[in-house]
Protein backbone atom coordinates (compact mmCIF):
# COMPACT_ATOMS: atom_id res chain seq x y z
CA UNK A 1 0.00 0.00 0.00
CA UNK A 2 1.43 3.38 -1.00
CA UNK A 3 2.06 5.99 1.68
CA UNK A 4 4.27 8.99 2.31
CA UNK A 5 4.53 12.48 0.84
CA UNK A 6 5.56 11.14 -2.58
CA UNK A 7 2.49 8.96 -3.05
CA UNK A 8 0.37 11.85 -4.44
CA UNK A 9 2.90 12.68 -7.12
CA UNK A 10 3.15 9.01 -8.16
CA UNK A 11 -0.67 8.76 -8.51
CA UNK A 12 -0.84 11.92 -10.64
CA UNK A 13 1.95 10.65 -12.86
CA UNK A 14 0.19 7.29 -13.31
CA UNK A 15 -3.04 9.11 -14.27
CA UNK A 16 -1.22 11.10 -16.96
CA UNK A 17 0.35 7.92 -18.34
CA UNK A 18 -3.05 6.21 -18.39
CA UNK A 19 -4.68 9.12 -20.27
CA UNK A 20 -1.88 9.09 -22.82
CA UNK A 21 -2.34 5.36 -23.32
CA UNK A 22 -6.12 5.74 -23.82
CA UNK A 23 -5.56 8.50 -26.39
CA UNK A 24 -3.00 6.36 -28.22
CA UNK A 25 -5.37 3.38 -28.24
CA UNK A 26 -8.19 5.47 -29.73
CA UNK A 27 -5.91 6.68 -32.49
CA UNK A 28 -4.77 3.17 -33.31
CA UNK A 29 -8.37 1.88 -33.37
CA UNK A 30 -9.32 4.59 -35.87
CA UNK A 31 -6.28 3.69 -37.97
CA UNK A 32 -7.39 0.03 -38.00
CA UNK A 33 -10.87 1.04 -39.13
CA UNK A 34 -9.38 3.00 -42.01
CA UNK A 35 -7.11 0.09 -42.96
CA UNK A 36 -10.04 -2.34 -43.06
CA UNK A 37 -11.63 -0.22 -45.76
CA UNK A 38 -8.57 -0.38 -47.99
CA UNK A 39 -7.48 -3.09 -50.38
CA UNK A 40 -4.59 -5.47 -49.83
CA UNK A 41 -2.44 -3.80 -52.48
CA UNK A 42 -2.68 -0.40 -50.84
CA UNK A 43 -1.87 -1.91 -47.46
CA UNK A 44 1.20 -3.69 -48.77
CA UNK A 45 2.49 -0.52 -50.44
CA UNK A 46 1.95 1.49 -47.26
CA UNK A 47 3.78 -1.16 -45.22
CA UNK A 48 6.73 -0.99 -47.60
CA UNK A 49 6.79 2.81 -47.37
CA UNK A 50 6.63 2.70 -43.59
CA UNK A 51 9.40 0.12 -43.39
CA UNK A 52 11.62 2.25 -45.58
CA UNK A 53 10.93 5.33 -43.46
CA UNK A 54 11.78 3.36 -40.32
CA UNK A 55 15.05 2.21 -41.90
CA UNK A 56 15.92 5.83 -42.76
CA UNK A 57 15.10 6.98 -39.23
CA UNK A 58 17.22 4.22 -37.72
CA UNK A 59 20.20 5.47 -39.69
CA UNK A 60 19.67 9.01 -38.45
CA UNK A 61 18.66 8.29 -34.85
CA UNK A 62 20.55 5.29 -33.41
CA UNK A 63 18.59 5.38 -30.15
CA UNK A 64 15.17 7.10 -30.30
CA UNK A 65 13.54 8.44 -27.15
CA UNK A 66 10.31 6.63 -26.28
CA UNK A 67 7.57 7.82 -23.96
CA UNK A 68 5.93 5.47 -21.44
CA UNK A 69 2.82 5.25 -23.67
CA UNK A 70 4.96 4.23 -26.65
CA UNK A 71 6.57 1.50 -24.61
CA UNK A 72 3.20 0.14 -23.48
CA UNK A 73 1.90 0.08 -27.07
CA UNK A 74 4.97 -1.72 -28.42
CA UNK A 75 4.87 -4.20 -25.56
CA UNK A 76 1.18 -4.93 -26.27
CA UNK A 77 1.76 -5.39 -30.02
CA UNK A 78 4.65 -7.72 -29.34
CA UNK A 79 2.12 -10.21 -27.94
CA UNK A 80 0.27 -10.27 -31.29
CA UNK A 81 3.35 -10.54 -33.52
CA UNK A 82 5.24 -13.85 -33.85
CA UNK A 83 8.70 -13.86 -32.25
CA UNK A 84 10.57 -14.29 -35.57
CA UNK A 85 9.02 -10.97 -36.70
CA UNK A 86 10.18 -9.03 -33.59
CA UNK A 87 13.17 -7.45 -35.41
CA UNK A 88 10.60 -5.15 -37.04
CA UNK A 89 10.42 -3.22 -33.76
CA UNK A 90 12.81 -0.38 -32.91
CA UNK A 91 13.78 -2.20 -29.75
CA UNK A 92 15.10 -5.67 -28.95
CA UNK A 93 13.29 -8.40 -27.02
CA UNK A 94 15.42 -7.90 -23.89
CA UNK A 95 14.34 -4.25 -23.94
CA UNK A 96 10.68 -5.21 -24.03
CA UNK A 97 11.18 -7.61 -21.13
CA UNK A 98 12.99 -4.91 -19.18
CA UNK A 99 10.14 -2.48 -19.76
CA UNK A 100 7.75 -5.09 -18.43
CA UNK A 101 9.82 -5.57 -15.29
CA UNK A 102 9.91 -1.81 -14.75
CA UNK A 103 6.12 -1.61 -15.09
CA UNK A 104 5.69 -4.39 -12.54
CA UNK A 105 8.14 -2.72 -10.16
CA UNK A 106 6.38 0.62 -10.58
CA UNK A 107 3.02 -1.00 -9.88
CA UNK A 108 4.03 -2.59 -6.59
CA UNK A 109 6.64 -0.18 -5.23
CA UNK A 110 6.80 3.53 -4.40
CA UNK A 111 9.53 6.10 -4.08
CA UNK A 112 10.90 7.05 -0.68
CA UNK A 113 11.15 10.82 -0.52
CA UNK A 114 11.74 11.32 3.20
CA UNK A 115 15.14 11.29 4.91
CA UNK A 116 14.49 8.22 7.00
CA UNK A 117 16.97 5.39 7.43
CA UNK A 118 20.65 5.40 8.26
CA UNK A 119 22.30 8.82 8.35
CA UNK A 120 25.38 9.52 6.24
CA UNK A 121 28.83 9.36 7.75
CA UNK A 122 30.15 12.69 9.01
CA UNK A 123 32.81 14.36 6.89
CA UNK A 124 35.07 14.62 9.92
CA UNK A 125 35.08 10.84 10.33
CA UNK A 126 35.70 10.23 6.62
CA UNK A 127 38.64 12.63 6.58
CA UNK A 128 40.11 11.08 9.72
CA UNK A 129 39.81 7.54 8.32
CA UNK A 130 41.54 8.51 5.08
CA UNK A 131 44.27 10.35 6.97
CA UNK A 132 44.95 7.37 9.24
CA UNK A 133 45.12 5.07 6.22
CA UNK A 134 47.51 7.40 4.37
CA UNK A 135 49.87 7.95 7.30
CA UNK A 136 49.85 4.29 8.40
CA UNK A 137 50.10 2.01 5.35
CA UNK A 138 50.25 -1.17 7.46
CA UNK A 139 46.91 -0.52 9.20
CA UNK A 140 43.83 -2.38 8.00
CA UNK A 141 40.26 -1.23 8.48
CA UNK A 142 40.01 -3.10 11.77
CA UNK A 143 43.02 -1.28 13.22
CA UNK A 144 41.71 2.07 11.97
CA UNK A 145 38.34 1.29 13.54
CA UNK A 146 40.06 0.59 16.84
CA UNK A 147 41.84 3.95 16.69
CA UNK A 148 38.53 5.72 15.98
CA UNK A 149 36.93 4.03 18.99
CA UNK A 150 39.89 5.09 21.13
CA UNK A 151 39.43 8.69 19.96
CA UNK A 152 35.72 8.61 20.81
CA UNK A 153 34.25 8.48 17.30
CA UNK A 154 31.22 6.15 16.97
CA UNK A 155 31.70 4.17 13.78
CA UNK A 156 31.24 0.54 12.80
CA UNK A 157 34.00 -1.54 11.16
CA UNK A 158 31.83 -1.83 8.03
CA UNK A 159 31.66 1.97 7.84
CA UNK A 160 35.46 2.24 7.88
CA UNK A 161 35.74 -0.45 5.20
CA UNK A 162 33.14 1.34 3.05
CA UNK A 163 34.98 4.68 3.31
CA UNK A 164 38.27 3.11 2.24
CA UNK A 165 36.59 1.17 -0.56
CA UNK A 166 34.90 4.26 -2.04
CA UNK A 167 38.13 6.26 -1.82
CA UNK A 168 40.00 3.58 -3.76
CA UNK A 169 42.35 2.74 -0.86
CA UNK A 170 43.74 -0.77 -1.16
CA UNK A 171 43.85 -3.20 1.78
CA UNK A 172 46.76 -2.96 4.20
CA UNK A 173 48.97 -5.70 2.65
CA UNK A 174 48.91 -3.89 -0.70
CA UNK A 175 49.53 -0.45 0.81
CA UNK A 176 52.29 -1.68 3.13
CA UNK A 177 54.64 -2.52 0.28
CA UNK A 178 57.57 -0.09 0.17
CA UNK A 179 57.82 2.01 -2.98
CA UNK A 180 61.06 3.11 -4.61
CA UNK A 181 60.38 6.72 -3.63
CA UNK A 182 59.94 5.82 0.03
CA UNK A 183 62.92 3.45 -0.08
CA UNK A 184 65.23 6.13 -1.46
CA UNK A 185 63.95 8.80 0.95
CA UNK A 186 64.42 6.67 4.06
CA UNK A 187 68.07 7.68 4.68
CA UNK A 188 67.24 11.35 4.05
CA UNK A 189 66.30 11.91 7.70
CA UNK A 190 69.88 11.11 8.73
CA UNK A 191 71.74 13.38 6.28
CA UNK A 192 73.00 16.96 6.52
CA UNK A 193 74.51 18.95 3.67
CA UNK A 194 76.70 22.04 3.96
CA UNK A 195 78.26 24.51 1.55
CA UNK A 196 79.47 28.08 1.01
CA UNK A 197 78.13 30.70 -1.36
CA UNK A 198 79.27 34.25 -2.00
CA UNK A 199 77.53 37.62 -2.18
CA UNK A 200 79.07 40.82 -3.57
CA UNK A 201 78.21 44.08 -1.81
CA UNK A 202 77.59 47.48 -3.36
CA UNK A 203 81.25 48.35 -2.85
CA UNK A 204 82.27 45.08 -4.60
CA UNK A 205 83.43 43.39 -1.39
CA UNK A 206 82.84 39.65 -1.38
CA UNK A 207 81.11 38.03 1.59
CA UNK A 208 81.02 34.30 2.34
CA UNK A 209 77.91 32.60 3.71
CA UNK A 210 78.07 29.19 5.42
CA UNK A 211 74.88 27.16 5.85
CA UNK A 212 73.65 23.63 6.57
CA UNK A 213 70.43 22.06 5.27
CA UNK A 214 68.60 19.01 6.62
CA UNK A 215 67.83 16.82 3.62
CA UNK A 216 64.63 15.26 4.96
CA UNK A 217 62.91 18.32 6.44
CA UNK A 218 64.53 20.89 4.08
CA UNK A 219 65.25 23.01 7.16
CA UNK A 220 68.10 25.49 6.66
CA UNK A 221 70.56 26.57 9.37
CA UNK A 222 72.42 29.80 8.65
CA UNK A 223 75.79 29.28 10.37
CA UNK A 224 77.49 32.59 9.65
CA UNK A 225 78.55 35.40 7.33
CA UNK A 226 82.15 36.60 7.11
CA UNK A 227 84.66 38.26 4.82
CA UNK A 228 87.48 35.85 5.80
CA UNK A 229 86.30 32.25 6.26
CA UNK A 230 89.27 30.77 8.10
CA UNK A 231 89.44 27.18 9.29
CA UNK A 232 89.07 28.26 12.92
CA UNK A 233 85.95 30.28 12.13
CA UNK A 234 84.37 27.40 10.20
CA UNK A 235 85.09 24.98 13.06
CA UNK A 236 83.45 27.29 15.57
CA UNK A 237 80.32 27.50 13.42
CA UNK A 238 80.18 23.70 13.39
CA UNK A 239 80.31 23.64 17.21
CA UNK A 240 77.49 26.19 17.37
CA UNK A 241 75.38 24.01 15.06
CA UNK A 242 75.86 20.96 17.27
CA UNK A 243 74.65 22.96 20.26
CA UNK A 244 71.59 24.18 18.36
CA UNK A 245 70.60 20.69 17.22
CA UNK A 246 70.78 19.28 20.75
CA UNK A 247 69.36 15.76 21.08
CA UNK A 248 68.50 15.61 17.38
CA UNK A 249 72.19 15.00 16.62
CA UNK A 250 71.77 11.38 17.70
CA UNK A 251 69.47 10.72 14.70
CA UNK A 252 71.98 12.08 12.16
CA UNK A 253 74.51 9.82 10.42
CA UNK A 254 76.05 11.66 7.46
CA UNK A 255 77.31 15.11 6.41
CA UNK A 256 77.74 15.92 2.73
CA UNK A 257 80.31 18.59 1.80
CA UNK A 258 82.58 19.44 -1.09
CA UNK A 259 86.41 19.43 -1.09
CA UNK A 260 86.84 23.12 -0.25
CA UNK A 261 89.99 23.73 1.76
CA UNK A 262 88.02 25.88 4.21
CA UNK A 263 86.60 22.64 5.62
CA UNK A 264 89.56 21.57 7.73
CA UNK A 265 90.20 18.43 9.73
CA UNK A 266 89.01 20.18 12.88
CA UNK A 267 85.69 20.89 11.18
CA UNK A 268 85.25 17.21 10.35
CA UNK A 269 86.28 16.22 13.87
CA UNK A 270 83.36 18.18 15.36
CA UNK A 271 80.87 16.04 13.41
CA UNK A 272 82.84 12.82 13.79
CA UNK A 273 82.76 13.30 17.55
CA UNK A 274 78.95 13.14 17.38
CA UNK A 275 79.00 9.97 15.28
CA UNK A 276 78.48 11.56 11.84
CA UNK A 277 80.34 10.29 8.80
CA UNK A 278 81.73 12.85 6.34
CA UNK A 279 80.81 12.23 2.68
CA UNK A 280 82.99 14.14 0.19
CA UNK A 281 81.56 15.02 -3.21
CA UNK A 282 83.62 14.30 -6.34
CA UNK A 283 85.74 17.19 -7.68
CA UNK A 284 83.79 19.69 -9.79
CA UNK A 285 80.49 17.84 -9.29
CA UNK A 286 77.99 20.29 -7.76
CA UNK A 287 75.12 17.93 -8.50
CA UNK A 288 76.49 15.56 -5.88
CA UNK A 289 75.42 18.18 -3.31
CA UNK A 290 72.18 18.98 -5.13
CA UNK A 291 70.05 19.96 -2.12
CA UNK A 292 72.52 22.59 -0.94
CA UNK A 293 73.04 23.93 -4.46
CA UNK A 294 69.31 24.14 -5.04
CA UNK A 295 68.76 26.14 -1.86
CA UNK A 296 71.45 28.60 -2.95
CA UNK A 297 69.61 29.11 -6.22
CA UNK A 298 66.32 29.57 -4.37
CA UNK A 299 67.81 32.13 -1.99
CA UNK A 300 69.26 34.12 -4.88
CA UNK A 301 66.07 34.10 -6.99
CA UNK A 302 63.68 34.90 -4.17
CA UNK A 303 65.81 37.28 -2.08
CA UNK A 304 69.39 38.24 -2.93
CA UNK A 305 68.88 39.04 -6.61
CA UNK A 306 66.15 41.56 -5.70
CA UNK A 307 68.18 43.97 -3.57
CA UNK A 308 71.65 45.47 -3.06
CA UNK A 309 73.72 44.38 -0.07
CA UNK A 310 75.56 47.17 1.75
CA UNK A 311 77.80 45.32 4.18
CA UNK A 312 78.18 42.18 6.27
CA UNK A 313 75.67 43.29 8.89
CA UNK A 314 73.09 44.04 6.22
CA UNK A 315 73.55 40.63 4.60
CA UNK A 316 73.24 38.81 7.92
CA UNK A 317 70.00 40.64 8.70
CA UNK A 318 68.53 39.90 5.25
CA UNK A 319 69.45 36.22 5.37
CA UNK A 320 68.12 35.84 8.92
CA UNK A 321 64.77 37.16 7.77
CA UNK A 322 64.71 34.99 4.64
CA UNK A 323 65.77 31.79 6.43
CA UNK A 324 63.07 32.38 9.03
CA UNK A 325 60.53 32.79 6.23
CA UNK A 326 61.88 29.73 4.41
CA UNK A 327 61.69 27.49 7.48
CA UNK A 328 58.42 28.69 8.99
CA UNK A 329 56.17 29.94 6.19
CA UNK A 330 57.35 28.98 2.70
CA UNK A 331 55.45 25.92 1.36
CA UNK A 332 57.37 23.03 -0.20
CA UNK A 333 55.96 20.62 -2.76
CA UNK A 334 58.11 17.76 -1.43
CA UNK A 335 56.60 18.35 2.04
CA UNK A 336 52.97 18.41 0.78
CA UNK A 337 52.95 22.23 0.75
CA UNK A 338 54.06 22.45 4.38
CA UNK A 339 56.98 24.56 5.68
CA UNK A 340 60.03 22.71 7.08
CA UNK A 341 59.41 23.90 10.65
CA UNK A 342 56.17 21.90 10.96
CA UNK A 343 57.80 18.66 9.84
CA UNK A 344 60.75 19.22 12.18
CA UNK A 345 58.43 20.01 15.10
CA UNK A 346 56.56 16.72 14.64
CA UNK A 347 59.83 14.77 14.54
CA UNK A 348 61.45 16.58 17.49
CA UNK A 349 61.46 14.23 20.52
CA UNK A 350 61.66 17.17 22.91
CA UNK A 351 58.07 18.12 22.02
CA UNK A 352 56.81 14.78 23.40
CA UNK A 353 58.75 14.87 26.65
CA UNK A 354 56.59 15.21 29.74
CA UNK A 355 57.46 18.14 32.01
CA UNK A 356 59.40 17.36 35.18
C-alpha positions as CSV (number, residue, x, y, z in Angstrom):
1,X,0.0,0.0,0.0
2,X,1.4,3.4,-1.0
3,X,2.1,6.0,1.7
4,X,4.3,9.0,2.3
5,X,4.5,12.5,0.8
6,X,5.6,11.1,-2.6
7,X,2.5,9.0,-3.1
8,X,0.4,11.8,-4.4
9,X,2.9,12.7,-7.1
10,X,3.2,9.0,-8.2
11,X,-0.7,8.8,-8.5
12,X,-0.8,11.9,-10.6
13,X,1.9,10.6,-12.9
14,X,0.2,7.3,-13.3
15,X,-3.0,9.1,-14.3
16,X,-1.2,11.1,-17.0
17,X,0.3,7.9,-18.3
18,X,-3.0,6.2,-18.4
19,X,-4.7,9.1,-20.3
20,X,-1.9,9.1,-22.8
21,X,-2.3,5.4,-23.3
22,X,-6.1,5.7,-23.8
23,X,-5.6,8.5,-26.4
24,X,-3.0,6.4,-28.2
25,X,-5.4,3.4,-28.2
26,X,-8.2,5.5,-29.7
27,X,-5.9,6.7,-32.5
28,X,-4.8,3.2,-33.3
29,X,-8.4,1.9,-33.4
30,X,-9.3,4.6,-35.9
31,X,-6.3,3.7,-38.0
32,X,-7.4,0.0,-38.0
33,X,-10.9,1.0,-39.1
34,X,-9.4,3.0,-42.0
35,X,-7.1,0.1,-43.0
36,X,-10.0,-2.3,-43.1
37,X,-11.6,-0.2,-45.8
38,X,-8.6,-0.4,-48.0
39,X,-7.5,-3.1,-50.4
40,X,-4.6,-5.5,-49.8
41,X,-2.4,-3.8,-52.5
42,X,-2.7,-0.4,-50.8
43,X,-1.9,-1.9,-47.5
44,X,1.2,-3.7,-48.8
45,X,2.5,-0.5,-50.4
46,X,1.9,1.5,-47.3
47,X,3.8,-1.2,-45.2
48,X,6.7,-1.0,-47.6
49,X,6.8,2.8,-47.4
50,X,6.6,2.7,-43.6
51,X,9.4,0.1,-43.4
52,X,11.6,2.2,-45.6
53,X,10.9,5.3,-43.5
54,X,11.8,3.4,-40.3
55,X,15.0,2.2,-41.9
56,X,15.9,5.8,-42.8
57,X,15.1,7.0,-39.2
58,X,17.2,4.2,-37.7
59,X,20.2,5.5,-39.7
60,X,19.7,9.0,-38.4
61,X,18.7,8.3,-34.8
62,X,20.5,5.3,-33.4
63,X,18.6,5.4,-30.2
64,X,15.2,7.1,-30.3
65,X,13.5,8.4,-27.2
66,X,10.3,6.6,-26.3
67,X,7.6,7.8,-24.0
68,X,5.9,5.5,-21.4
69,X,2.8,5.2,-23.7
70,X,5.0,4.2,-26.7
71,X,6.6,1.5,-24.6
72,X,3.2,0.1,-23.5
73,X,1.9,0.1,-27.1
74,X,5.0,-1.7,-28.4
75,X,4.9,-4.2,-25.6
76,X,1.2,-4.9,-26.3
77,X,1.8,-5.4,-30.0
78,X,4.6,-7.7,-29.3
79,X,2.1,-10.2,-27.9
80,X,0.3,-10.3,-31.3
81,X,3.3,-10.5,-33.5
82,X,5.2,-13.8,-33.8
83,X,8.7,-13.9,-32.2
84,X,10.6,-14.3,-35.6
85,X,9.0,-11.0,-36.7
86,X,10.2,-9.0,-33.6
87,X,13.2,-7.4,-35.4
88,X,10.6,-5.2,-37.0
89,X,10.4,-3.2,-33.8
90,X,12.8,-0.4,-32.9
91,X,13.8,-2.2,-29.8
92,X,15.1,-5.7,-29.0
93,X,13.3,-8.4,-27.0
94,X,15.4,-7.9,-23.9
95,X,14.3,-4.3,-23.9
96,X,10.7,-5.2,-24.0
97,X,11.2,-7.6,-21.1
98,X,13.0,-4.9,-19.2
99,X,10.1,-2.5,-19.8
100,X,7.7,-5.1,-18.4
101,X,9.8,-5.6,-15.3
102,X,9.9,-1.8,-14.8
103,X,6.1,-1.6,-15.1
104,X,5.7,-4.4,-12.5
105,X,8.1,-2.7,-10.2
106,X,6.4,0.6,-10.6
107,X,3.0,-1.0,-9.9
108,X,4.0,-2.6,-6.6
109,X,6.6,-0.2,-5.2
110,X,6.8,3.5,-4.4
111,X,9.5,6.1,-4.1
112,X,10.9,7.0,-0.7
113,X,11.2,10.8,-0.5
114,X,11.7,11.3,3.2
115,X,15.1,11.3,4.9
116,X,14.5,8.2,7.0
117,X,17.0,5.4,7.4
118,X,20.6,5.4,8.3
119,X,22.3,8.8,8.4
120,X,25.4,9.5,6.2
121,X,28.8,9.4,7.8
122,X,30.1,12.7,9.0
123,X,32.8,14.4,6.9
124,X,35.1,14.6,9.9
125,X,35.1,10.8,10.3
126,X,35.7,10.2,6.6
127,X,38.6,12.6,6.6
128,X,40.1,11.1,9.7
129,X,39.8,7.5,8.3
130,X,41.5,8.5,5.1
131,X,44.3,10.3,7.0
132,X,45.0,7.4,9.2
133,X,45.1,5.1,6.2
134,X,47.5,7.4,4.4
135,X,49.9,7.9,7.3
136,X,49.8,4.3,8.4
137,X,50.1,2.0,5.3
138,X,50.2,-1.2,7.5
139,X,46.9,-0.5,9.2
140,X,43.8,-2.4,8.0
141,X,40.3,-1.2,8.5
142,X,40.0,-3.1,11.8
143,X,43.0,-1.3,13.2
144,X,41.7,2.1,12.0
145,X,38.3,1.3,13.5
146,X,40.1,0.6,16.8
147,X,41.8,3.9,16.7
148,X,38.5,5.7,16.0
149,X,36.9,4.0,19.0
150,X,39.9,5.1,21.1
151,X,39.4,8.7,20.0
152,X,35.7,8.6,20.8
153,X,34.3,8.5,17.3
154,X,31.2,6.2,17.0
155,X,31.7,4.2,13.8
156,X,31.2,0.5,12.8
157,X,34.0,-1.5,11.2
158,X,31.8,-1.8,8.0
159,X,31.7,2.0,7.8
160,X,35.5,2.2,7.9
161,X,35.7,-0.4,5.2
162,X,33.1,1.3,3.1
163,X,35.0,4.7,3.3
164,X,38.3,3.1,2.2
165,X,36.6,1.2,-0.6
166,X,34.9,4.3,-2.0
167,X,38.1,6.3,-1.8
168,X,40.0,3.6,-3.8
169,X,42.3,2.7,-0.9
170,X,43.7,-0.8,-1.2
171,X,43.8,-3.2,1.8
172,X,46.8,-3.0,4.2
173,X,49.0,-5.7,2.7
174,X,48.9,-3.9,-0.7
175,X,49.5,-0.5,0.8
176,X,52.3,-1.7,3.1
177,X,54.6,-2.5,0.3
178,X,57.6,-0.1,0.2
179,X,57.8,2.0,-3.0
180,X,61.1,3.1,-4.6
181,X,60.4,6.7,-3.6
182,X,59.9,5.8,0.0
183,X,62.9,3.4,-0.1
184,X,65.2,6.1,-1.5
185,X,64.0,8.8,1.0
186,X,64.4,6.7,4.1
187,X,68.1,7.7,4.7
188,X,67.2,11.4,4.0
189,X,66.3,11.9,7.7
190,X,69.9,11.1,8.7
191,X,71.7,13.4,6.3
192,X,73.0,17.0,6.5
193,X,74.5,19.0,3.7
194,X,76.7,22.0,4.0
195,X,78.3,24.5,1.6
196,X,79.5,28.1,1.0
197,X,78.1,30.7,-1.4
198,X,79.3,34.2,-2.0
199,X,77.5,37.6,-2.2
200,X,79.1,40.8,-3.6
201,X,78.2,44.1,-1.8
202,X,77.6,47.5,-3.4
203,X,81.2,48.4,-2.8
204,X,82.3,45.1,-4.6
205,X,83.4,43.4,-1.4
206,X,82.8,39.7,-1.4
207,X,81.1,38.0,1.6
208,X,81.0,34.3,2.3
209,X,77.9,32.6,3.7
210,X,78.1,29.2,5.4
211,X,74.9,27.2,5.8
212,X,73.6,23.6,6.6
213,X,70.4,22.1,5.3
214,X,68.6,19.0,6.6
215,X,67.8,16.8,3.6
216,X,64.6,15.3,5.0
217,X,62.9,18.3,6.4
218,X,64.5,20.9,4.1
219,X,65.3,23.0,7.2
220,X,68.1,25.5,6.7
221,X,70.6,26.6,9.4
222,X,72.4,29.8,8.7
223,X,75.8,29.3,10.4
224,X,77.5,32.6,9.7
225,X,78.5,35.4,7.3
226,X,82.2,36.6,7.1
227,X,84.7,38.3,4.8
228,X,87.5,35.8,5.8
229,X,86.3,32.2,6.3
230,X,89.3,30.8,8.1
231,X,89.4,27.2,9.3
232,X,89.1,28.3,12.9
233,X,85.9,30.3,12.1
234,X,84.4,27.4,10.2
235,X,85.1,25.0,13.1
236,X,83.5,27.3,15.6
237,X,80.3,27.5,13.4
238,X,80.2,23.7,13.4
239,X,80.3,23.6,17.2
240,X,77.5,26.2,17.4
241,X,75.4,24.0,15.1
242,X,75.9,21.0,17.3
243,X,74.6,23.0,20.3
244,X,71.6,24.2,18.4
245,X,70.6,20.7,17.2
246,X,70.8,19.3,20.8
247,X,69.4,15.8,21.1
248,X,68.5,15.6,17.4
249,X,72.2,15.0,16.6
250,X,71.8,11.4,17.7
251,X,69.5,10.7,14.7
252,X,72.0,12.1,12.2
253,X,74.5,9.8,10.4
254,X,76.1,11.7,7.5
255,X,77.3,15.1,6.4
256,X,77.7,15.9,2.7
257,X,80.3,18.6,1.8
258,X,82.6,19.4,-1.1
259,X,86.4,19.4,-1.1
260,X,86.8,23.1,-0.3
261,X,90.0,23.7,1.8
262,X,88.0,25.9,4.2
263,X,86.6,22.6,5.6
264,X,89.6,21.6,7.7
265,X,90.2,18.4,9.7
266,X,89.0,20.2,12.9
267,X,85.7,20.9,11.2
268,X,85.3,17.2,10.4
269,X,86.3,16.2,13.9
270,X,83.4,18.2,15.4
271,X,80.9,16.0,13.4
272,X,82.8,12.8,13.8
273,X,82.8,13.3,17.5
274,X,79.0,13.1,17.4
275,X,79.0,10.0,15.3
276,X,78.5,11.6,11.8
277,X,80.3,10.3,8.8
278,X,81.7,12.8,6.3
279,X,80.8,12.2,2.7
280,X,83.0,14.1,0.2
281,X,81.6,15.0,-3.2
282,X,83.6,14.3,-6.3
283,X,85.7,17.2,-7.7
284,X,83.8,19.7,-9.8
285,X,80.5,17.8,-9.3
286,X,78.0,20.3,-7.8
287,X,75.1,17.9,-8.5
288,X,76.5,15.6,-5.9
289,X,75.4,18.2,-3.3
290,X,72.2,19.0,-5.1
291,X,70.0,20.0,-2.1
292,X,72.5,22.6,-0.9
293,X,73.0,23.9,-4.5
294,X,69.3,24.1,-5.0
295,X,68.8,26.1,-1.9
296,X,71.5,28.6,-2.9
297,X,69.6,29.1,-6.2
298,X,66.3,29.6,-4.4
299,X,67.8,32.1,-2.0
300,X,69.3,34.1,-4.9
301,X,66.1,34.1,-7.0
302,X,63.7,34.9,-4.2
303,X,65.8,37.3,-2.1
304,X,69.4,38.2,-2.9
305,X,68.9,39.0,-6.6
306,X,66.1,41.6,-5.7
307,X,68.2,44.0,-3.6
308,X,71.6,45.5,-3.1
309,X,73.7,44.4,-0.1
310,X,75.6,47.2,1.7
311,X,77.8,45.3,4.2
312,X,78.2,42.2,6.3
313,X,75.7,43.3,8.9
314,X,73.1,44.0,6.2
315,X,73.6,40.6,4.6
316,X,73.2,38.8,7.9
317,X,70.0,40.6,8.7
318,X,68.5,39.9,5.2
319,X,69.5,36.2,5.4
320,X,68.1,35.8,8.9
321,X,64.8,37.2,7.8
322,X,64.7,35.0,4.6
323,X,65.8,31.8,6.4
324,X,63.1,32.4,9.0
325,X,60.5,32.8,6.2
326,X,61.9,29.7,4.4
327,X,61.7,27.5,7.5
328,X,58.4,28.7,9.0
329,X,56.2,29.9,6.2
330,X,57.3,29.0,2.7
331,X,55.4,25.9,1.4
332,X,57.4,23.0,-0.2
333,X,56.0,20.6,-2.8
334,X,58.1,17.8,-1.4
335,X,56.6,18.4,2.0
336,X,53.0,18.4,0.8
337,X,52.9,22.2,0.7
338,X,54.1,22.5,4.4
339,X,57.0,24.6,5.7
340,X,60.0,22.7,7.1
341,X,59.4,23.9,10.7
342,X,56.2,21.9,11.0
343,X,57.8,18.7,9.8
344,X,60.7,19.2,12.2
345,X,58.4,20.0,15.1
346,X,56.6,16.7,14.6
347,X,59.8,14.8,14.5
348,X,61.5,16.6,17.5
349,X,61.5,14.2,20.5
350,X,61.7,17.2,22.9
351,X,58.1,18.1,22.0
352,X,56.8,14.8,23.4
353,X,58.8,14.9,26.6
354,X,56.6,15.2,29.7
355,X,57.5,18.1,32.0
356,X,59.4,17.4,35.2
